[in-house]
Amino acid sequence: MTKQVAIPCILMRGGTSKGPYFKASDLPADIATRDRVLLAAMGSPDARQIDGIGGADTLTSKVAIVGPSKREGVDVDYLFAQVSVDKAIVDTSPSCGNMLSGVGPFAIESGMVPVAGETTSVVIFDENTQSRIESIVQTGDGAVVYDGNAAISGAPGTSAPVRLNFMDIVGSKTGALLPTGKLTEEIDGVTVTLIDVAVPMMLFRAADLGKTGYETKKELDADKDFFARMEAMRREAGRRMGLGDVADKVVPKAAMLAKPKDGGTIAARYFVPHNTHAAFAVTGGLCVSSCAVLEGSVSDGLAVRPEGHDRLIVIEHPSGVLDVTLETRDTENGIDIVKGGLLRTARKLMAGEVYVQAAVLQAEAELQGAA
């Protein structure tokens, strides 16, 4: 056996995140072995990830695993893995909508989905949330187009747009819009809304934890007492939402809300969960937007609620804004969230092989030998 093993991948920027995209067939089937491979590939656990291709930040220590789908009406299956930078933890409980924006282009680049014309629709099954997303990719000249005029906050320059239409987003992990059945409740004396749209979240008003809601990432990350209190609340929120002990999980996520300052719908800061997101997560944007249209939630008095059933929600965040479209309908019990959409961009950065030490594949080899 060689001392190192080469695994094909494409390094891509997806939205405001970055990481390697792997074919599922190129990774071990055994989950424990697969996780060791991902840790080795990214260089974790190590604060600098110096022995891998991770970027020493939660936004650049992400992995997308993609394979052809056997589900009817679905092109590819997508599994997202958040690889901890400084701990030997691979968490597949959340999804990542930013990395999702690169799945369509990767599926086309990898030959899983043929080019259909000027644009190509790729229907993705998100294994993390058990939901479907349509990704509309620009494919002029018979290949993925990355150059374009679309700009998103948190990523420099412009690129070709990737349109994401999210379906089946309500109750992604808990099976319910409001897992506890309440629009608001108190945790540690703070009013929160526990909501699950694309990702389970605990939302609270910034002022209730002594913040304005307009702080920078640097300012918030420096406040260790704030994070300690929020983490204790988040763990209790996870228990109430039926997620069990979430101490070593990144869901539920948390966000704090404030009145918009620059003409948006609401201002928000998103936590991932132990530091502040430099921009805003796609799944978190869908969840916060849903809360913003729910009367009686913690968004009351803060959000500028748009009218109608096809709503544009503009979230103001540290790097700019995130535009979310929500399709809603009225029910006897209030508003029902039908689907949500966002415009993202993605770019292929590098294609090749990442090398890991052969020892991390030992368990897989032993399993195959036993078979």
Disulfide bonds with the S-S distance in Angstrom:
none
